Amino acid sequence: MIYSKKHNFLFLKGVKVAGTSVEIALSKLCGNQDIISPIANIDERTRVQLKIRHAQNYGASRKEIKDFIQWLINVPTDQITSRQAPKGIVNNHMPLRRIYKKLDKLHPEIRKANIFAIVRSPYEQILSRINHNVNFQSYKTTGEAMKATQTDLRQALDKHVQKLQNRAIENFRSKNYQIYDSSFDSSIQVKFIRFENLAEELRQTLSDVGIKKELELPFTKKGLQSSDNLFQEIATGDQIKIINQYHKDDFSRFGYQMISPA
């Protein structure tokens, strides 16, 4: 997540929605007092190498952060996961409710920030997640593109659906639904940027808060060029039906169409 006092915006970072790429791009706009949460070590190193602001002001001490960044720059890539960023009071994928709870007293003006987040088709998110599950251990130490075979994806999807079914459907809320949830305060408005039109909608969102600078999005966590069509190629009708049931709130809230099970 990023809370920019300088530009009065709060970026909620969802999962599997190009959040890291956007977070790195937004870091270019940030000032000394802005809050930037840590990201995966391999991506944090990218941010540093691009001479963009790295994680700062998120609750760890400046010395802890400085020491960690110095280590990150110098450590061999195959050892880059051997140390974690210092813990703070906020983190990468923190839900809005908890962000307010943690920062309200320290930064009461956060309640007036313009809030935005990225949404994506649940099917494409799942594809990205299972591809990530197959390849992420390698990505963490290489940064190379993550592209699983359809056989690997089918096996990973089987496991994903089985895990879904182990959860009570009446209590299920997806990770992003939880991160973006603003139901605790009816006055809060979250602007949703659609993944399918990311660059243009991000540009317009930033323009709306007074930022005219054009941002180039780095392509981190490179993986599948996923689509609903690819999802239909690897998923069975029963799996689609189960996913539709569990993600019905996401389809409704974020405006995506369900695929009809065959």
Buried (B, 14 or more C-beta within 10 A) or exposed (E): BBBBBEBBBBBBBBBBBBBBBBBBBBBBBBEEEBBBBBBBBBBBBBBBEEEBBBBBBBBBEEEBBBEBBEBBEEBEEEEBBEEEBBEBBBBBBBBBBBBBBBBEEEBEEBEEBBBBBBBBBBBBBBBBBBBBBBBBEEBBBBBEEBBBEEEBBBBBBBEBBEEBEEEEEEEBBBBBBBBBBBEEEEEBEBBBBBBEEBBEBBBEBBEEBEBEEEBEBBEBBBBBEBBBEBBBEBBBEEBBBBBBEBBBEBBEBBEBEBBEBE
